[in-house]
């Protein structure tokens, strides 16, 4: 699947960050934002993926 299709419903979300360029940008903090847009959109603070996975595993 091409990178142009990464946001389609068929492509897993992690496919969007699989390229070395994107991984390097993330490690430099290029994607960091102190915006509260996501918090306002979902009505709660965003949670780190590690916390979500940990909570899901504990719930099993």
C-alpha positions as CSV (number, residue, x, y, z in Angstrom):
1,X,0.0,0.0,0.0
2,X,1.4,3.4,-0.9
3,X,2.0,6.2,1.6
4,X,-0.6,8.2,-0.1
5,X,-3.2,5.8,1.1
6,X,-2.1,5.6,4.7
7,X,-5.1,7.5,6.0
8,X,-7.7,5.3,4.4
9,X,-9.7,3.0,6.5
10,X,-7.9,0.0,5.1
11,X,-4.4,1.1,6.2
12,X,-3.4,0.6,9.9
13,X,-2.5,3.8,11.7
14,X,1.0,2.7,12.4
15,X,1.7,2.6,8.6
16,X,1.7,6.4,8.7
17,X,4.9,6.4,10.8
18,X,6.8,3.6,9.2
19,X,9.1,5.6,7.0
20,X,12.6,6.5,8.3
21,X,12.0,10.2,7.6
22,X,8.8,10.3,9.8
23,X,10.5,8.3,12.5
24,X,13.4,10.8,12.5
25,X,10.9,13.7,12.6
26,X,9.2,12.2,15.6
27,X,12.4,11.6,17.5
28,X,13.4,15.3,16.9
29,X,10.1,16.3,18.3
30,X,8.8,17.8,15.1
31,X,5.3,16.4,15.7
32,X,5.1,17.8,19.2
33,X,2.4,20.2,19.9
34,X,1.1,21.9,23.1
35,X,-2.2,22.5,21.3
36,X,-5.4,21.6,23.3
37,X,-7.3,20.8,20.1
38,X,-7.3,17.0,20.6
39,X,-8.4,17.4,24.3
40,X,-11.2,19.7,23.3
41,X,-12.3,17.3,20.5
42,X,-12.4,14.1,22.5
43,X,-13.5,15.8,25.8
44,X,-10.6,14.4,27.9
45,X,-6.8,14.5,28.0
46,X,-5.0,12.4,25.4
47,X,-3.3,9.3,26.8
48,X,0.1,8.0,25.7
49,X,-0.2,4.7,23.7
50,X,1.8,2.8,26.3
51,X,-0.8,3.8,29.0
52,X,-3.7,2.7,26.8
53,X,-2.1,-0.7,26.0
54,X,-1.2,-1.3,29.7
55,X,-4.8,-0.5,30.8
56,X,-6.2,-2.8,28.1
57,X,-4.0,-5.7,29.1
58,X,-4.9,-5.2,32.8
59,X,-8.6,-5.3,31.9
60,X,-8.2,-8.8,30.3
